[in-house]
Amino acid sequence: MPSNQISGLLGLTRRARKLTTGTNQVLTRVRAHTTFLVVLASDCGNRTKKTVTDKCRSFGIPLVTPLTKAELSGAIGQQRSVVAVNDAGFAKKITVLARQATNQN
């Protein structure tokens, strides 16, 4: 159930224009410390996973992987494997839901 809520929140975040999509744009936001959370698809490519994970760790940006690539793409209406949440409120709620999803599995 939390994955459905995460998808809904990501869609709402996109409509509020508080979401950055695409690997290069997300990494730019991470480097500039202008994002609050990165959501990475659990089934993305190894190269993308390593790059995004390493950058988030280096710059202290939280990272969650609660959705698959298909679920993430469906939630935001674009085919993407990584997005950045640029609003503290949305980021906090998505983080809480991602933890709940992890604890249920």
VMD Tcl script that draws the C-alpha trace (Angstrom):
set ca {
  {0.00 0.00 0.00}
  {2.74 2.58 0.71}
  {4.04 2.21 -2.87}
  {0.65 3.40 -4.17}
  {0.82 6.36 -1.81}
  {4.37 7.12 -2.92}
  {3.26 7.03 -6.55}
  {0.41 9.39 -5.79}
  {2.68 11.79 -3.93}
  {5.22 11.78 -6.75}
  {2.46 12.64 -9.20}
  {1.32 15.47 -6.96}
  {4.91 16.66 -6.59}
  {5.25 16.70 -10.38}
  {2.05 18.73 -10.80}
  {3.33 21.17 -8.17}
  {6.54 21.55 -10.24}
  {8.69 20.40 -7.33}
  {10.20 17.42 -9.15}
  {13.34 17.17 -11.28}
  {13.60 14.22 -13.67}
  {16.49 12.69 -15.56}
  {19.87 11.56 -14.32}
  {21.91 14.59 -15.37}
  {19.44 17.13 -14.00}
  {19.11 15.20 -10.73}
  {22.89 15.02 -10.30}
  {23.13 18.77 -10.95}
  {20.58 19.37 -8.17}
  {22.45 17.02 -5.83}
  {25.76 18.79 -6.43}
  {24.13 22.19 -5.84}
  {22.37 20.98 -2.65}
  {19.02 22.20 -4.07}
  {17.07 19.00 -3.54}
  {15.76 17.25 -0.45}
  {15.38 13.65 -1.65}
  {16.32 11.44 -4.59}
  {14.02 8.59 -5.61}
  {15.81 5.89 -7.61}
  {14.07 2.99 -9.33}
  {14.95 -0.29 -7.65}
  {15.53 -1.98 -11.03}
  {17.54 0.74 -12.77}
  {20.86 0.01 -14.47}
  {23.98 -0.70 -12.43}
  {25.83 2.32 -13.79}
  {22.99 4.71 -12.93}
  {22.56 3.12 -9.52}
  {26.26 3.48 -8.67}
  {26.54 7.04 -9.97}
  {23.44 8.34 -8.20}
  {24.13 6.45 -4.96}
  {27.73 7.68 -4.78}
  {26.76 11.32 -5.46}
  {23.95 11.28 -2.90}
  {26.26 9.76 -0.30}
  {29.02 12.30 -1.05}
  {26.71 15.31 -0.84}
  {24.52 14.05 2.03}
  {21.25 13.86 0.10}
  {18.80 11.13 1.22}
  {18.07 8.38 -1.31}
  {15.17 5.91 -1.40}
  {14.37 3.07 -3.81}
  {10.76 2.07 -3.10}
  {9.48 1.77 -6.69}
  {10.38 -0.07 -9.87}
  {11.13 1.79 -13.08}
  {7.61 1.08 -14.40}
  {5.96 2.29 -11.18}
  {8.08 5.45 -11.06}
  {7.43 6.20 -14.73}
  {3.70 5.65 -14.30}
  {3.59 7.93 -11.26}
  {5.18 10.91 -13.00}
  {3.95 10.35 -16.54}
  {7.44 10.11 -18.05}
  {9.79 7.19 -18.53}
  {12.47 7.84 -15.91}
  {14.52 5.85 -13.42}
  {15.57 8.69 -11.11}
  {13.86 11.84 -9.83}
  {14.70 14.52 -7.29}
  {12.09 15.95 -4.89}
  {12.68 19.69 -4.44}
  {10.24 20.32 -1.60}
  {10.93 19.51 2.06}
  {7.34 18.52 2.89}
  {6.94 16.11 -0.01}
  {10.41 14.69 0.65}
  {9.64 14.02 4.31}
  {6.35 12.24 3.57}
  {7.85 10.13 0.77}
  {10.75 9.14 3.06}
  {8.32 8.02 5.78}
  {6.28 5.99 3.28}
  {9.43 4.43 1.79}
  {10.50 3.28 5.26}
  {7.06 1.75 5.82}
  {7.29 -0.06 2.48}
  {10.72 -1.40 3.40}
  {9.51 -2.61 6.80}
  {6.54 -4.44 5.26}
  {8.77 -6.47 2.94}
}
mol new
graphics top color blue
foreach p $ca { graphics top sphere $p radius 0.5 }
foreach p [lrange $ca 0 end-1] q [lrange $ca 1 end] { graphics top cylinder $p $q radius 0.2 }
display resetview
